[in-house]
Amino acid sequence: ANHEHADRNSVVFKAYGERLLHDPFKAAYSYTQQHWILRLTAAHTAVLIDGKGHQYHDGHEGTNASWAEAKIIDYRADEKRMVVTSDATDAYKLVQPSVDLVQRTLVFVKPDILVFLDRIRLNSPAKVQVRFQIYNEDNKGKGDVSDSGFTIQRPNASLQASVRATSKVSFRSGQHNVPADIGVYPYVEVESEQDMTHEIMTVCI
């Protein structure tokens, strides 16, 4: 309630002693500081719609809870796999009334296959971005993109991802605009072209 980030449907994933999908550290406690942005959806392994995340207050309330909610609507797990679906429609709809559906299904096939299915349905066309945050506290995290996916590299493990979608997608890498003394926060991003219905599947090994 008093340390909230705009992180609905976001994911942290560790393997072989490495954080391969990250939730950034060192987010500011005051909205007047540049690294306040590390609290926002854009700085999480989550979905953006036309570059916007889900609802979060402007910071005048400190780090108190926002109105954004997500709900687990399906969960199954056994010794071989885990499947979970979370619905964050209401959280995104608070920002963009045209939102009709924002759901993420995550499939973990143990020990090293991870599948994301992001389903977004809108009442007016928009682009959708899916961001994947890279752990770089030691300056040893790196992200590369290709025509069909991306790779996140850490010293002891890497994550290789292939993406398929109902709309044409493009890939880019970037980093968050925060002061150098706070750190370098890289990410990779998948962007689906403007449409009303988006299904983006990211298969990682």
N, C-alpha and C positions, 0 to 999 in steps of 0.2 A: 504493500500500500504506500510505502514512502520511499521506494527505490525503483520506480517503474521505468521500463523502456517500452518503446513502441514495437513490440516483438511478436505480435500475434502470428501464429503459424510458422515462426522461424525455427531453425534447426541448428544444433551444435553436434558435430560428429567427430569422434576420436577413433584412431586406429593405430596400432603399433607404436603407442606412446606419443603420437602426434595429434594435434588439433588440425583436422583437415577442413572442417567448416566451422567458422569462428563466430563468436559474439564479442565485439570489441570491448576491451578494458579501458579504463581511464575516462569515461564519459564525464563531462562537466556536471556540477551540481547547480550551476547558475546559467540561465538562458543567455546571459550577457557574454559568456565566454564562447569562443569559436567552436570548441570541441563539444558543445552541447549537441551538435548534429550526431554524435555517436550514440545518442539515445533514440534517434529516429528510425523508422522502418528502413530507410535507405542504407543504414549501417548495419543491417541484419541480413541473415540468409533467408530472404523473404521476397514477397511480390510487391511491385509498384505498378500503379495504373497511371499512364501518362506522367510517369516520374513522381507520383504522389503515393505516400504510404497511407496507412489507416489513421484514424483519428488519434490525436495526442494533443494535450493542451499546449499553449504557447510558452510555457515555462514560468509564467507569473505565479503559478501555484507551486513552484519548486519541483519536486520529483514525486508529487502525490499521484494517486491513481487517476487514470483517464476514464472515459466512458467506454472505451474499446473492449469488446469481449470476443473470445473465440470459444467454440465448444467442440469437444471430441464427440463425433457422431458414430464412429466405428473403431473398434480395437480388437485385434486378434493376435495371439502370440503362442508359439510353441518352441521346441528346442531347435527348430530349423529356420524359423522366419518370424517376423513381426510385421503386421500391417496396421496402420492407423490413419484415420481420416479426420481432419479438423476443419471446421467451418468458421471462417472469419468474415462472412458476408456483412453482418451488422456493423462490424468495426470499420470496414471500408465505406459502407453506405453513408456513414456519418459525415464523410468528407466529400464523396461523389455520389449524389442521389441516383445517377444512372446505373450504379452497380446492382446487379441482380443475383450474382453468385460469386463467391471467392472460396474455393475449397482446395485443400492440399491433402493428397494421399501419399504416404511414405511407406515404402516396402523395403525392409531390411532382410536380405537373404544372407544368413550367417555363413562365413564370417566377413565377407568383403564385397558384397554387391548391395548397392543402395539406389533405389529408384524413387524419383519424385514425379508425381503427376499433379500439375497445377491446372485447375479448371476455373476459368473466369468467364462470366456471362454478363453482358452489358446491354443497356437499352439504347446506347448510341456508340458509334465506333470510337475506339481508342487503342493506343499502343500499350503493350504490357511488357514490363521488365521483370526478370527474375534474377536476383543478385545472390552471389555466393562470396562470403567474406573469408579472407585469408589471414591466418595467424602469422604475425610478423613482429612480435615483441622483441625477438632476437635478431631482426633484420635478415632472416633466412627463409622467409616465405616468398613464393613467387607464383604468378599466374600467367599462363599463356593461352591464347585463343587460336582457333583454326576455323575453317569453313563449316565444320560440322559439330564442334564442341570445344572443350577447354581442358586444361590440365592445371592442377594446383600442386605445387611441389614443396615439400618440407625435407629436412635432412634425412629422416628415417622412414618416410613414406610419401606416396604421391596419390592423388586422386585424379583419375582420367574419366572424363564425362563425354557422352555422346547425346545429342539432343534431337528430338523429333517433335513436330508441332503441326497443328492444323493450318496455321498460317506461316508464311515465310519468316525465318528468324535470322538475326545477325548477332555477332558476338563482339564484345569489346572488353578491355581491361582498363582499370582506372584506380584512383586512390582518393580518399576523402580529404577535403580541404581543412586540415587542422594544423596548428602550429608545429613546427619541426621538433620542438622540445617535448611535445606530447607523444610524438611517434609518427610512423608511416603506416597507414592503414589501407592496404590494397584490396581490390575485389575484382571479380570477373562478373560479367553481366550478359544475359541472354535477352534479346529484345524481339518480340513478336510484332509484326507489322499491324497497322490499324485494322481493326475488325470488331465485331460485336461479340463473337464467341472465340475463346482461346482455349486450347488444350495443349499444354507444353509438357512433354515427358523428358526427363533428364535421367539417364542411366549412368551410374558411377561405379567404377571398380577401383 
